[in-house]
Amino acid sequence: MNRKVQREVPATKSRRNLTLMRRIYLFVVAFGVALCTLLGVYYYQEKYVMEPLERQTSNIYAISRFLNSIESSLTLMESYRWDYGDAEALVKGIEQQKKNAASYLQSIEKDLNTVGEEQYLLARAVSTTYLTFSQSMDAVEEDLKAGYVTLASTRYYEKAQPCGTYLQQYTRQLLEAAIYQNQNDYLHTITLQQQLHNLQILVVCTCVILAAVLIVLMRRLLGPVQEMALASQQIAGGNLDVPDIIAPQEDEIGRMAASFNEMKHSMKNRVQLLNEKNEMQQALHRRETETLEMQALVEREKLQQLRSQINPHFLFNTLNVIQYTAGQEKAYRTQSLLTSLSKLFRYSLGSNEEKVPLSNEIRIVDSLFLLYHVRFGDRIRMEWGIPDDIDLTETMVPSFLLQPLVENAFHHGLSPKEEGGLVRIEFEYRGDRLIIRVCDDGVGMDAKTLAAVRQRLETPPTNGEHIGLYNVAARLRLQADGSQMKIDSRPGVGTQVELDLPLIIREETEEEKENPNAENPDCG
């Protein structure tokens, strides 16, 4: 019993190894071989059966037409009246027949391997005799053209006519030999043609059978695949309750259908688990939202703390006392400087809003420049690059944004430079972004110092050099709206700080619409 099972296992395995795709491949190869065989039979029939017959038929036609041309030439000469005939018409007729004869003679087959020895010898005899006949007829034509009718008649009857008679004889013999050989070849060709026809029928039937088998196999292959495609569309639409794919054959298509059904059931289970997990995540998300709101409050307090670094109230109160004293002592220039400085601190103390009009920032920078200009004179200069399309009163920016950057340019860029320099502030709309550049042509920074500054921008300190620059960078990072700062610098060339901010246009309140000329209280 065990031996019998061992004998049957290899046969079963060999049948299973012959998968559907392998069977399709084998039938496709067989169909290709049958098709190539059919094309080969057609080619053989055309090359070795039809072409020789056509060549022989063309040869017989050329010999026959050549013989007709020679006979026509002799008939013209025989029917010509030498005493009163039209010599010019005779010459034209002879030349036309000679031209035809030469053309047909060139088409006569003269290859020994093609026509055989007998036709070869006769063709050579015809060519040689025609050369003599042509020369004789040329002499007759020359005599006729010269008016020597008697001499032309003598030449024709003594030389041209006998030569033409021999030429007719050789040509008739060549025609008979060609016809005889063609008849023999035709009988052989008929037999071969019948055999090839039977072979063609057999190959065509084989191709039809193979094509029918391929159609059946392709239907077995594509039927379940189409069902799986339709089921996949329904599953993609969210319907996981589609019926299982039934594939009765035990081949790769059946295994693929079984795998598809298993995958569908597994996906259904996973979707159920995901739905349960989603409900848990929604509950967790609500808790995370509450946590984020608390973190936002903490970050806002941190932002306010950073801004408060430059908001000492006692300095503002002290400045008011000094400004009043300068007015009492009639130190008006000092009083003007203190007024500008007071505006700076009043702006920092009074601007509790996160966003202010860009015009406010420009006014406070002008006040800062006035202070520095008194100290450094014409050594320092400042320019504004404000395009016409920028609305300074409606464009909103973070408060106290420009003053630290400009002060940093004056203090670290231009002050160490003996001849001073220029600070230029530029604004640009770029799509839905506002670009601000603060450029100076001061001493600049080397690569090492620039790298250190860029690194400290990521974790800004609370004291030391460039504190204003780091303060702005920290505030921008806390905005969480994609705001960013870029710094580029070269020694002896200068430094450029570029701010990339979201473009925010202020909407007018009802009070501002009613009183458009009201001044902004932050500008003091």
PLY file of the C-alpha trace (Angstrom):
ply
format ascii 1.0
element vertex 524
property float x
property float y
property float z
element edge 523
property int vertex1
property int vertex2
end_header
0.00 0.00 0.00
2.83 2.39 0.84
4.67 1.55 -2.38
1.57 2.42 -4.41
1.34 5.85 -2.73
5.02 6.53 -3.44
4.54 5.73 -7.12
1.54 8.07 -7.50
3.07 11.13 -5.79
5.58 12.06 -8.56
2.87 11.89 -11.22
0.56 14.13 -9.18
3.38 16.58 -8.53
4.31 16.71 -12.22
0.70 17.47 -13.15
0.50 20.22 -10.54
3.81 21.72 -11.70
2.26 22.27 -15.13
0.51 25.45 -14.08
-2.01 27.42 -16.09
0.55 30.01 -17.08
2.96 27.30 -18.25
0.24 25.69 -20.31
-0.59 29.06 -21.87
3.09 29.61 -22.54
3.48 26.21 -24.20
0.42 26.74 -26.41
1.63 30.21 -27.36
4.99 28.76 -28.35
3.27 26.00 -30.32
1.03 28.56 -32.04
4.10 30.63 -32.91
5.89 27.57 -34.34
2.81 26.66 -36.41
2.51 30.23 -37.67
6.20 30.34 -38.59
5.80 27.00 -40.38
2.88 28.38 -42.36
4.88 31.46 -43.32
7.79 29.21 -44.27
5.56 27.15 -46.55
4.26 30.31 -48.22
7.81 31.55 -48.68
8.99 28.22 -50.13
6.02 28.12 -52.48
6.69 31.65 -53.67
10.47 31.30 -53.94
10.94 27.80 -55.35
7.65 27.11 -57.12
6.01 30.27 -58.37
9.12 32.29 -59.20
10.66 29.55 -61.47
7.31 29.18 -63.28
7.03 32.93 -63.74
10.61 33.08 -64.93
10.02 30.31 -67.48
6.79 31.92 -68.65
8.55 35.26 -69.06
11.35 33.51 -70.97
8.87 31.85 -73.36
7.11 35.18 -73.86
10.43 36.93 -74.61
11.45 34.22 -77.13
8.04 34.37 -78.79
8.11 38.18 -79.07
11.68 38.06 -80.37
10.65 35.58 -83.05
7.71 37.83 -84.02
10.05 40.80 -84.37
12.42 38.87 -86.66
9.54 37.55 -88.77
8.06 41.06 -88.99
11.40 42.41 -90.21
11.65 39.70 -92.88
8.00 40.23 -93.88
8.65 43.96 -94.36
11.62 43.19 -96.56
9.79 40.50 -98.55
6.78 42.72 -99.23
8.85 45.75 -100.19
8.77 46.86 -103.86
12.34 47.68 -104.72
11.54 49.62 -107.87
9.05 52.13 -106.47
8.62 51.40 -102.70
8.88 53.98 -99.90
12.42 53.45 -98.62
12.02 55.84 -95.70
8.96 54.01 -94.34
10.79 50.70 -94.77
13.79 51.98 -92.80
11.57 53.19 -89.97
9.74 49.85 -89.80
13.03 47.87 -89.78
14.51 50.10 -87.03
11.41 49.67 -84.87
11.52 45.87 -85.24
15.25 45.84 -84.53
14.65 47.85 -81.37
11.93 45.44 -80.24
14.03 42.39 -81.12
17.04 43.72 -79.17
14.83 44.37 -76.10
13.31 40.88 -76.17
16.66 39.22 -76.88
18.03 40.82 -73.70
15.14 39.31 -71.70
15.80 35.74 -72.94
17.29 33.57 -70.18
20.91 32.58 -70.96
22.07 31.16 -67.61
23.29 27.57 -68.00
22.30 26.66 -64.39
18.75 27.90 -64.99
17.73 26.74 -68.49
19.86 23.68 -69.08
22.48 22.89 -71.72
20.17 22.65 -74.75
18.48 26.02 -74.21
21.81 27.56 -73.33
23.40 26.49 -76.65
20.36 27.53 -78.67
20.26 30.92 -76.89
23.94 31.46 -77.70
23.30 30.53 -81.33
20.38 32.94 -81.49
22.48 35.77 -80.01
25.37 35.15 -82.41
23.12 34.81 -85.46
21.14 37.91 -84.50
24.37 39.91 -84.31
25.18 38.95 -87.91
21.60 39.54 -89.01
21.54 42.95 -87.33
24.77 43.98 -89.04
23.42 42.86 -92.41
20.19 44.77 -91.89
22.22 47.86 -90.87
24.07 47.70 -94.17
20.81 47.38 -96.06
19.44 50.42 -94.20
22.53 52.47 -95.02
22.17 51.61 -98.73
18.49 52.51 -98.70
19.20 55.82 -97.00
21.90 56.56 -99.58
19.53 55.70 -102.44
21.35 52.56 -103.57
18.24 50.45 -103.93
19.82 47.81 -106.15
22.81 47.36 -103.82
20.44 47.16 -100.82
18.37 44.48 -102.57
21.47 42.47 -103.39
22.76 42.67 -99.80
19.40 41.58 -98.42
18.90 38.55 -100.61
22.49 37.40 -100.49
23.24 37.85 -96.80
20.44 39.23 -94.64
17.68 36.87 -95.79
19.68 33.60 -95.33
20.87 34.84 -91.93
17.30 35.70 -90.96
16.11 32.26 -92.03
18.71 30.63 -89.79
17.78 33.01 -86.97
14.11 32.03 -87.31
15.06 28.36 -87.21
17.23 28.71 -84.09
14.60 30.83 -82.36
11.82 28.29 -83.10
14.02 25.49 -81.73
14.73 27.58 -78.61
11.00 28.26 -78.18
10.13 24.56 -78.55
12.81 23.60 -76.00
11.59 26.21 -73.54
7.95 25.08 -73.94
8.92 21.43 -73.50
10.94 22.16 -70.35
8.13 24.32 -69.01
5.64 21.49 -69.50
7.86 19.06 -67.57
8.44 21.58 -64.80
4.74 22.38 -64.69
3.81 18.72 -64.08
6.35 18.56 -61.27
5.11 21.85 -59.89
1.50 20.68 -59.86
2.47 17.69 -57.70
4.58 19.85 -55.37
1.86 22.49 -55.23
-0.68 19.90 -54.12
1.64 18.67 -51.38
2.26 22.22 -50.18
-1.46 22.92 -50.25
-2.15 19.89 -48.05
0.61 21.01 -45.67
-0.88 24.51 -45.52
-4.30 23.11 -44.66
-2.75 20.98 -41.90
-0.84 23.94 -40.42
-3.90 26.23 -40.60
-6.01 23.64 -38.80
-3.29 23.31 -36.17
-3.27 27.09 -35.69
-7.05 27.17 -35.34
-6.98 24.41 -32.73
-4.18 26.09 -30.78
-6.00 29.44 -30.93
-9.20 27.83 -29.59
-7.27 26.21 -26.73
-5.59 29.55 -25.94
-8.98 31.29 -25.84
-10.27 28.69 -23.36
-7.17 29.03 -21.18
-7.31 32.84 -21.28
-10.97 32.75 -20.22
-10.01 30.52 -17.30
-7.28 33.02 -16.45
-9.17 36.28 -16.93
-12.59 35.25 -15.58
-11.59 35.07 -11.89
-9.26 38.04 -12.36
-12.18 40.15 -13.60
-14.28 39.04 -10.64
-11.45 40.01 -8.28
-11.15 43.41 -10.00
-14.87 44.11 -9.49
-14.67 42.91 -5.90
-11.62 45.15 -5.34
-13.59 48.18 -6.55
-16.37 47.42 -4.09
-13.86 46.91 -1.28
-12.20 50.22 -2.19
-15.63 51.83 -1.89
-15.95 50.51 1.66
-18.06 47.39 1.05
-16.24 44.54 2.76
-19.22 42.17 2.59
-18.74 41.14 -1.05
-19.10 37.39 -1.75
-15.99 35.22 -1.92
-14.40 34.53 -5.31
-15.10 30.95 -6.46
-12.33 29.35 -8.58
-12.86 25.56 -8.87
-9.59 24.79 -10.68
-6.62 23.94 -8.48
-3.99 26.11 -10.14
-2.37 29.46 -9.46
-5.64 31.27 -10.22
-7.43 29.14 -7.64
-4.70 29.82 -5.10
-4.81 33.54 -5.90
-8.60 33.58 -5.42
-8.22 31.81 -2.08
-5.55 34.33 -1.04
-7.80 37.20 -2.12
-10.66 35.85 -0.01
-8.37 35.43 2.97
-7.00 38.96 2.49
-10.55 40.34 2.33
-11.53 38.66 5.61
-8.29 39.83 7.23
-8.91 43.39 6.01
-12.45 43.30 7.40
-11.12 42.27 10.80
-8.46 44.98 10.67
-11.04 47.62 9.76
-13.10 46.65 12.77
-10.02 46.92 14.97
-9.17 50.29 13.41
-12.66 51.60 14.09
-12.33 50.63 17.73
-8.86 52.18 17.81
-10.17 55.33 16.14
-12.78 55.79 18.86
-10.04 55.49 21.46
-7.85 57.97 19.53
-10.71 60.49 19.34
-11.05 60.40 23.08
-7.28 60.75 23.40
-7.32 63.61 20.88
-9.80 65.54 22.97
-7.48 65.24 25.93
-4.48 66.26 23.79
-6.40 69.31 22.53
-6.98 70.42 26.07
-3.28 69.89 26.81
-2.26 71.89 23.74
-4.48 74.75 24.80
-2.70 74.80 28.13
0.67 74.70 26.35
-0.40 77.61 24.12
-1.12 79.65 27.22
2.32 78.78 28.58
4.00 79.71 25.28
2.11 83.00 25.21
3.33 83.78 28.70
6.86 82.88 27.57
6.54 85.24 24.59
5.38 88.02 26.87
8.33 87.32 29.14
10.78 87.65 26.20
9.26 90.96 25.21
9.38 92.19 28.79
13.20 91.98 28.73
13.26 95.37 27.06
10.31 96.90 28.98
11.72 98.31 32.25
9.07 100.72 33.55
11.41 102.52 35.84
13.54 103.68 32.89
10.51 105.25 31.22
9.57 107.08 34.41
13.17 108.27 34.86
13.28 109.51 31.25
10.15 111.57 31.86
11.85 113.28 34.80
15.04 113.99 32.80
13.03 115.25 29.82
11.14 117.66 32.07
14.39 118.86 33.62
15.95 119.42 30.17
12.96 121.54 29.22
13.34 123.61 32.38
17.04 124.15 31.60
16.19 125.00 27.94
18.34 122.09 26.63
16.03 121.58 23.70
18.31 119.21 21.74
18.64 117.01 24.77
14.90 117.22 25.25
14.37 116.12 21.61
16.64 113.15 22.13
14.84 112.20 25.30
11.53 112.53 23.43
12.73 110.02 20.81
13.97 107.69 23.51
10.65 108.07 25.37
8.80 107.06 22.22
10.88 103.90 22.11
10.06 102.92 25.66
6.46 104.10 25.45
6.05 101.87 22.36
7.57 98.89 24.17
5.46 99.50 27.30
2.21 100.32 25.53
2.31 97.74 22.70
0.74 94.73 24.35
-0.77 93.48 21.11
0.98 90.69 19.26
0.46 92.34 15.85
0.83 96.05 15.04
0.75 98.07 11.80
4.04 98.19 9.92
3.89 102.00 9.99
4.31 101.90 13.80
7.51 99.86 13.44
8.87 102.31 10.86
8.18 105.32 13.13
9.96 103.74 16.08
12.98 102.90 13.89
13.08 106.53 12.73
13.22 107.58 16.40
16.07 105.13 16.99
17.98 106.49 14.00
17.62 110.03 15.36
19.34 108.95 18.57
22.22 107.25 16.74
22.58 110.10 14.26
23.15 112.58 17.08
25.93 110.39 18.40
27.64 109.36 15.16
26.64 112.19 12.83
26.90 111.57 9.08
28.97 108.43 9.65
25.74 106.46 9.68
22.92 106.68 7.14
19.60 104.88 6.79
17.45 104.21 3.71
13.98 102.73 3.26
13.04 100.50 0.33
9.23 100.59 0.43
7.42 99.62 -2.82
4.24 101.44 -3.77
2.10 98.32 -3.40
2.82 97.95 0.33
0.19 99.48 2.61
2.09 100.38 5.78
-1.00 101.09 7.88
-2.83 97.89 6.97
0.07 95.40 6.91
0.39 93.79 10.35
3.68 92.49 11.82
4.79 91.28 15.27
5.32 94.26 17.57
8.83 95.56 18.29
10.29 93.63 15.34
12.45 96.09 13.38
14.04 98.13 16.17
16.24 95.31 17.59
17.48 94.42 14.07
18.31 98.00 13.10
19.96 98.68 16.46
22.04 95.51 16.00
23.13 96.77 12.55
24.13 100.19 13.98
25.89 98.80 17.03
27.68 95.73 15.66
27.91 96.57 11.94
28.57 100.30 11.55
29.96 101.46 14.92
33.24 99.47 14.65
33.74 100.80 11.11
35.71 104.07 11.19
34.08 105.61 8.12
30.60 104.41 9.16
28.15 103.13 6.56
24.55 102.61 5.45
21.63 100.62 6.83
18.87 99.83 4.32
15.48 98.37 5.28
13.54 96.78 2.40
10.02 95.35 2.20
8.58 92.99 -0.44
5.31 91.13 -1.02
6.01 87.59 -2.21
2.69 85.86 -2.77
1.09 85.48 0.66
4.37 86.28 2.44
5.97 89.51 3.62
9.76 89.69 3.20
11.74 92.20 5.30
15.48 92.70 4.78
17.76 94.74 7.07
21.11 95.21 5.27
24.24 97.05 6.31
27.64 97.55 4.68
29.50 97.33 7.99
32.37 95.15 9.18
30.46 91.87 8.67
31.31 88.51 10.24
33.63 85.70 9.28
32.31 82.18 8.64
33.10 80.94 12.15
31.35 83.85 13.89
28.35 83.60 11.52
28.02 79.88 12.25
28.08 80.57 15.99
25.38 83.25 15.64
23.17 80.95 13.57
23.58 78.18 16.13
22.67 80.48 19.04
19.52 81.53 17.17
18.17 78.02 17.74
18.59 78.31 21.55
18.76 82.08 22.22
20.42 83.24 25.46
18.88 85.78 27.82
21.96 88.05 27.97
25.17 88.85 26.12
25.77 90.22 22.61
23.08 90.25 19.89
20.37 89.85 22.56
17.92 91.85 20.41
18.60 89.61 17.41
18.09 86.45 19.46
14.97 87.92 21.03
13.37 88.49 17.60
14.34 84.97 16.49
12.76 83.42 19.60
9.56 85.43 19.15
9.26 84.41 15.52
9.72 80.77 16.42
6.91 81.04 18.97
4.53 82.45 16.32
4.00 78.93 14.87
2.99 80.41 11.49
6.06 79.58 9.42
7.91 82.79 10.31
11.68 82.48 10.03
14.89 84.49 10.07
17.95 84.13 7.81
21.34 85.77 8.38
24.11 86.16 5.80
27.35 88.05 6.34
30.79 88.49 4.79
33.81 90.19 6.40
34.34 93.71 5.03
31.11 93.49 2.96
28.33 93.64 5.52
25.43 91.70 7.00
21.88 90.99 5.82
19.03 89.78 8.05
15.96 88.53 6.16
12.60 87.91 7.80
9.98 85.72 6.12
6.55 86.43 7.66
2.96 85.57 6.71
1.22 88.48 5.01
-1.50 89.75 7.35
-3.76 92.63 6.27
-5.67 94.37 9.06
-9.42 94.68 8.82
-10.72 98.12 9.83
-12.98 98.28 12.86
-16.25 100.20 12.87
-14.66 102.95 14.98
-11.79 103.39 12.52
-14.18 103.54 9.57
-16.12 106.32 11.29
-12.95 108.21 12.33
-10.25 107.44 9.71
-7.98 110.33 10.82
-7.55 109.08 14.37
-3.92 108.54 15.33
-2.57 105.29 16.60
-2.05 105.62 20.34
1.03 103.37 20.22
2.96 105.93 18.19
2.73 108.57 20.92
0 1
1 2
2 3
3 4
4 5
5 6
6 7
7 8
8 9
9 10
10 11
11 12
12 13
13 14
14 15
15 16
16 17
17 18
18 19
19 20
20 21
21 22
22 23
23 24
24 25
25 26
26 27
27 28
28 29
29 30
30 31
31 32
32 33
33 34
34 35
35 36
36 37
37 38
38 39
39 40
40 41
41 42
42 43
43 44
44 45
45 46
46 47
47 48
48 49
49 50
50 51
51 52
52 53
53 54
54 55
55 56
56 57
57 58
58 59
59 60
60 61
61 62
62 63
63 64
64 65
65 66
66 67
67 68
68 69
69 70
70 71
71 72
72 73
73 74
74 75
75 76
76 77
77 78
78 79
79 80
80 81
81 82
82 83
83 84
84 85
85 86
86 87
87 88
88 89
89 90
90 91
91 92
92 93
93 94
94 95
95 96
96 97
97 98
98 99
99 100
100 101
101 102
102 103
103 104
104 105
105 106
106 107
107 108
108 109
109 110
110 111
111 112
112 113
113 114
114 115
115 116
116 117
117 118
118 119
119 120
120 121
121 122
122 123
123 124
124 125
125 126
126 127
127 128
128 129
129 130
130 131
131 132
132 133
133 134
134 135
135 136
136 137
137 138
138 139
139 140
140 141
141 142
142 143
143 144
144 145
145 146
146 147
147 148
148 149
149 150
150 151
151 152
152 153
153 154
154 155
155 156
156 157
157 158
158 159
159 160
160 161
161 162
162 163
163 164
164 165
165 166
166 167
167 168
168 169
169 170
170 171
171 172
172 173
173 174
174 175
175 176
176 177
177 178
178 179
179 180
180 181
181 182
182 183
183 184
184 185
185 186
186 187
187 188
188 189
189 190
190 191
191 192
192 193
193 194
194 195
195 196
196 197
197 198
198 199
199 200
200 201
201 202
202 203
203 204
204 205
205 206
206 207
207 208
208 209
209 210
210 211
211 212
212 213
213 214
214 215
215 216
216 217
217 218
218 219
219 220
220 221
221 222
222 223
223 224
224 225
225 226
226 227
227 228
228 229
229 230
230 231
231 232
232 233
233 234
234 235
235 236
236 237
237 238
238 239
239 240
240 241
241 242
242 243
243 244
244 245
245 246
246 247
247 248
248 249
249 250
250 251
251 252
252 253
253 254
254 255
255 256
256 257
257 258
258 259
259 260
260 261
261 262
262 263
263 264
264 265
265 266
266 267
267 268
268 269
269 270
270 271
271 272
272 273
273 274
274 275
275 276
276 277
277 278
278 279
279 280
280 281
281 282
282 283
283 284
284 285
285 286
286 287
287 288
288 289
289 290
290 291
291 292
292 293
293 294
294 295
295 296
296 297
297 298
298 299
299 300
300 301
301 302
302 303
303 304
304 305
305 306
306 307
307 308
308 309
309 310
310 311
311 312
312 313
313 314
314 315
315 316
316 317
317 318
318 319
319 320
320 321
321 322
322 323
323 324
324 325
325 326
326 327
327 328
328 329
329 330
330 331
331 332
332 333
333 334
334 335
335 336
336 337
337 338
338 339
339 340
340 341
341 342
342 343
343 344
344 345
345 346
346 347
347 348
348 349
349 350
350 351
351 352
352 353
353 354
354 355
355 356
356 357
357 358
358 359
359 360
360 361
361 362
362 363
363 364
364 365
365 366
366 367
367 368
368 369
369 370
370 371
371 372
372 373
373 374
374 375
375 376
376 377
377 378
378 379
379 380
380 381
381 382
382 383
383 384
384 385
385 386
386 387
387 388
388 389
389 390
390 391
391 392
392 393
393 394
394 395
395 396
396 397
397 398
398 399
399 400
400 401
401 402
402 403
403 404
404 405
405 406
406 407
407 408
408 409
409 410
410 411
411 412
412 413
413 414
414 415
415 416
416 417
417 418
418 419
419 420
420 421
421 422
422 423
423 424
424 425
425 426
426 427
427 428
428 429
429 430
430 431
431 432
432 433
433 434
434 435
435 436
436 437
437 438
438 439
439 440
440 441
441 442
442 443
443 444
444 445
445 446
446 447
447 448
448 449
449 450
450 451
451 452
452 453
453 454
454 455
455 456
456 457
457 458
458 459
459 460
460 461
461 462
462 463
463 464
464 465
465 466
466 467
467 468
468 469
469 470
470 471
471 472
472 473
473 474
474 475
475 476
476 477
477 478
478 479
479 480
480 481
481 482
482 483
483 484
484 485
485 486
486 487
487 488
488 489
489 490
490 491
491 492
492 493
493 494
494 495
495 496
496 497
497 498
498 499
499 500
500 501
501 502
502 503
503 504
504 505
505 506
506 507
507 508
508 509
509 510
510 511
511 512
512 513
513 514
514 515
515 516
516 517
517 518
518 519
519 520
520 521
521 522
522 523
